[in-house]
Amino acid sequence: MIRNLLLTIGLILFTSVTLFAQQAALQGKVVDKDTKEPIPFANIIVENKGSQVGGTSSDFDGNYVIKPLPPGKVDVKATFVGYKTKMIQGVILGADRIRFLDIELEATTETLETVEIVDYKVPLIDKDQTASGATVTAEEIAKMPIRNANAVATTVGGVFSQDGERGSVRGARSDATATFIDGIRVIGTSSVPQSAIEQVDVILGGVPARYGDATSGIINVTTKGPARQFGTGVELETSQFLDAFGHNRLGFNMMGPLIRGKNKNNTSLLGFFIAGDINWSEDGHLSAIGYDIAKEDVLRSIEQNPLRPSGTGTGTFLNGEYLRSDDLYHVKASPNTSRQSYNFIGNINIRTTETINLTIGGSYYYNDANLYSYRATLANYDKNTRRKNTNYRIYGKFSQRFPGSAESTSAFKNFYYSIQFDYTKEKGEFGDPDHWDNLFNYGYLGKFTTYKTPTFELGNDTVNGVPYEDVWLLNSWDYDTLVTWDPRNMNPLVAEYTNNYYDIYSGLPEGHYENLDQIMLGGGLVNGSTPQSIYQLYQSPGTNQSGYGLWNNDQYNIRLDASLDIKNHAIKLGFQYEQRVSTYINYGPTGLWNLMRGLTNFHIKELDKDNPEVISYDGHVDTILYPRRYDGNSQRIFDRNLREMLGLPVDGLDFILIDSYDLENSTIEYYDQYGKRHLADLDANSVGVALFSPDELWNNGSSYINYSGFSYTGSRLKEQPSFNDFFTATDENGMYTRPIGAFRPIYMAGYIQDQFAFKDLVFNIGLRVDRYDANQQVLADPYVLYPRYTVGEREALPFEFNPPENIGDDYVIYVDQVDNPTEVVGYRDESIWYNAEGIEIQDPNILDVGFGISPALVDPDQDRVSIESFKDYDPQISVMPRISFSFPISDEALFFAHYDVLTQRPTSNSYTSPATWYYFNFTGGQINNPNLLPTKTIDYELGFTQKISNTSSFTITTFYKEMRSMLQTYRFNGAYPKDYTSFNNIDFGTVKGITAEYDLRRTKNLRLRAAYTLQFADATGSSTTTAASLIAAGLPNLRSTFPMPWDRRHQFNIVMDYRWSSGKEYNGPRTNRKNGKKPIDWLSNTGFNFTLIGGSGTPYTASRNVTSPISGGTNLLKGTYSGSRLPWQFRFDLRVDKDIYFNLRKPREGKEGKTGYVNVYFQILNLLNTQNVINVYPYTGNPDDDGYLSAPEWQRQINNQIDPQSYRDLYSVFVNNPGNYSIPRQIRFGVMFNF
């Protein structure tokens, strides 16, 4: 029993780890209010919603330090015998910040306890300000128009937002910013229920050493915790009848104690908090200009009659290509993009002793959405892809403090440690809304019965030594004479294409439906076919928009943090270990029918002329038959499995008609070896991807599948196969199973930080060391996929040579030809090339002497990679010093600065399946690079804050950062066996700017926070694919800087809150009433919150020519890259609300009173309904016209369309893409009840 108890305690401690993963501290001095003398041994208690979260006693000099504390708003209470108890309410604690708070106590001779309650005033000058950014509390967030962490971040100077989203932070790529929720690094969604947010800390610079894996900013979200008293809130929000977008939200929160303490304050020993949001939106892709869709009767018409005869006696045209403008109508909301989400969060706090705390919590998020597809909006929106995803996190937090005695004179004080464990699951799936995971339904239209007859030709043959002349020799069993068609309801709209085709050519099978090829050439569809798009602009009705896939990712994280004060040095140190497990599987199910058609009967298509059968009539031989020839070596595994399922001989000569499969009746047809047609049963429940082999689904790189961490049949692997297993693993039948393990990168970090004061300077000096291990195999040489010889191995070559003196032994040798090398033509050191004389060259094609660029291969016959082609990823260690300091010039001015080195592991394009390399010779497109390195940023900042008045201050900050080793598309020119495009750490960028901020604390009715940023953000690439167009044009890996898409030179971030209070402080309109009645304060507890975000236009690249949407083309640069600018952009959001307070319970002896309130509000996003232009076409610079329809060079192409007027009408609609404009005005009404 003792053993089980210890095990249980151990498990609790292990799964309940980290109190205050985001840490705050409170420090100050307790003095006599009149004499200013220090008060030793005063008791200081910190409470959050009535629950004690920290406490200590002042030392001989009245000084105190309390840590760790949770970030957010707390109440601080100080007591000492002979003095009035003082309660300071609303003290704001920032994450990883020290809040300095001196407390003055007033002496008293009264024996009854009296409490002096004062409201905390956030100081305008904070001498601990060594990091730039902002802290926004729950009270401020509650009054903002948009109440989520990313929206809060957009109100901070230096944070870019184009249309309400949180974009670039100080000029970096958006993925360079990390989000933490209660100390947990977020993967997947960062959504938190609105009522759960206690505080949002946005760190722009001066990042503490405990934070890593981010190169531009930290967003820290602290959620609420338990309270001493029970409380609950419900919120209803809707836009029904106010706009066209159908937004609805139900929010709730509940908190309180489960077990109260026995002290006089009834402190919560075991408390809980839970909150949630339930959202339903009819429009999942808002548009300022709306959408043009086919009228209902027109849509039904082209669904039921998708084709018309071509008029030539063969073939058909799409009726969708005869639509005109008057066949369309305009709607404000995107069709069939509704979505719903469920978002919950909660925690339980266990205060076991005064120094030990345990918190267990978690969150759950579920989203179910119909995805938007612009090409489907005209006529195929009913087939929008459905996507479901789930995120949940669980965490445990354990912390223990070792407070020193107030009488202690030791230099070591305030030691504490915390341990954190958290687990995150992020999973989801997507697919067609009708078929989902029924893979064989995707491409299935119906039953096609093919009628076959053998064919003959006159010729001569000898059978058993007997010659026969001028006899009929069978030359095929497979002459198709007729294909009959029975539609099914799996894809009824797609089946109508074939129905319509058969109706058009009813009774005319010759040349139209004698075989499947004729049907497809004529415009009909068969199983596995996809409808032709409407002028390559819009999807035709019934088109499946996606395949089926799912993903399942895990994150395990454990960290240890500790802190110790040594004299005036606050030392923090910690260690973190994190592993992610990423798995996925994707299918291309529509094409499975084409694959099955190709795999079935492949081995019996030839005639066996070695075993003829002589046919005679009345003793006269006039015919010789040849059976089908069975070739076991070419029989596909799918064919073998299918025959076993049908009960047919695996080595038989039956010809299976795969398109005759009847999914509704579970039957299929086949011809026996004598050409007679039969019907067999085939249970639909038995038909699955297990019929195929993995190699058949990979299809030599033109794959119908892609997976990692799953088996090819869709089961998540329980064990991790080795990389080599993909090349060698087989089942009991010798079939290659092609297992691929999950991507399991490992991230480790350690840090130490010292905060101390030297005279008037406050320093934060830290060092962080990160270790990133991609934990996967990478190419031993990215330029040669097969083992090759280096100069040091030259003795293995069939000829002798002496390399130049500057050529090292590890340089790769290049020869005149791979198969029969006779001389050396050059060398390579990693990506640097040399000719045979050792002179560096820029173009490796110089080494091609007629047989291609030819490395000296160990095995010249090797044509696929093997395990010898790879090596382990070399773990990357990043050392990051962090130095920041602040210098109070006076009580009214502060100077601060920092120097940060930041790194971040690759955020994308870093996993490569072994299948990618195995089928390398047969595939194209971009390939991920598993050997990517962390990106790096060096950040500098200088800032100055000046107090202007008792309620306002002005801050000016200058910053400069260098961004190195960013990811970019890269062409491996000269690679063997062929050039390929991947990614590399080659991008570089700089950001320089200045931010001016004005902070006006509540003055009468007004609270204002305004920032202006002048910024220049230039880089060699704005995303990982910026260089893709250059590479496609055959240009080398060019490196020159240009403005990034978010390079907004002039940026404004303004938040203004204007509010009338109540009671004596009310100063709004009032109506006095007679007879002693209370006057009416019309605007009591009423206010509005206004945010403005915007600024100058962002860059785009202009073009000198118009390209065709049909035949494509390359834009010819006009001016410089990113040398043109969009118009200025501004967005105004507004919230107007009123609080109505009421008493739920009056105070009674021994019990506190309880109040509640109702908040009624209107939320108006994009108040002025501004149609900001956020994208334009490069030739015209307009969002609604690309110049194509009026370009003289394209008139012939336009007039050659099936219906030129229809094409013009549809193209003019298509080119005015809603994505070129900001989202429209949204109006929402809400009611919030809090008790």
Secondary structure, DSSP 8 states (H G I E B T S, - for coil): -HHHHHHHHHHHHHHSB-TTSS-EEEEEEEEETTT--B-TT-EEEEEETTEEEEEEE--TTSEEEEEEE-SEEEEEEEE-TTB-EEEEEEEEE-TT-EEE--EEE-B---SS--EEEEE----SS-TT--SEEEEEEHHHHHTSSS-SHHHHHTTSTTB--SSSS---BTTS-GGG-EEEETTEE--S-----GGGEEEEEEEEES--TT--S-SS-EEEEEE----SS-EEEEEEEE-TTTSSS-EEEEEEEEEEEEEE-SSTT--EEEEEEEEEEEEEES-SS--SS-EEEE-HHHHHHHHH--EEE-SSSS-EEEGGGG--GGGEEEESS-TT--EEEEEEEEEEEEE-SSSEEEEEEEEEEEEEEE---GGGTTT-GGG--EEEEEEEEEEEEEEEEE---TT---SEEEEEEEEEEEEEEEEEEEE-TTTTT-GGGTT--EEEEEEEEEEEEEEEEEETTEEEEEEEEEEEEEEEEEEEEEE-SSSHHHHHHHHHHHHHTTT--TTTSSSHHHHHHHT---TT-----BTTTB--TT-----EEEEEEEEEEEEEEEEEEETTEEEEEEEEEEEEEEEEEEE-GGGHHHHHHHHTTGGG-SB-TTS-EEEEETTEEEEEE--B---GGG--HHHHHHHHHHT--TT---EEEEEEEETTTTEEEEE-TTS-EEEEE--GGG-SGGGS-HHHHHGGGS-SEEEESB-TTS-B-SS---TTHHHH-B-TTS-B------B--EEEEEEEEEEEEETTEEEEEEEEEEEEE--SEEES-TTBSS-B-BGGGGGGSSS-----TT--TTSEEEES-SSS--SEEEEEETTEEEETTS-EES-GGGG-SSS-SEE-BSSTT--S--GGGEEE---EEEEEEEEEEEEEEETTEEEEEEEEEEEE---SS----HHHHHTGGG--SB---TT---EEEEEEEEEEEEEEETTEEEEEEEEEEEEEEEEEEEEETT-BSS-EEEEEEEEEEEEEEEEEEEEEEEETTEEEEEEEEEEEEEES-SSTTTTHHHHHTT-------EE-TT--SEEEEEEEEEEE--GGG--S-EE--STT---EETTTTEEEEEEEEEES--EE--BSS--BTTTB----B-SSTT-EE---EEEEEEEEEEEEEEEEE--BTTB--EEEEEEEEEEEESTT----B----TTT--SS--STTT-GGGHHHHHTSSSHHHHHHHHHHHHS-GGGB----EEEEEEEEE-
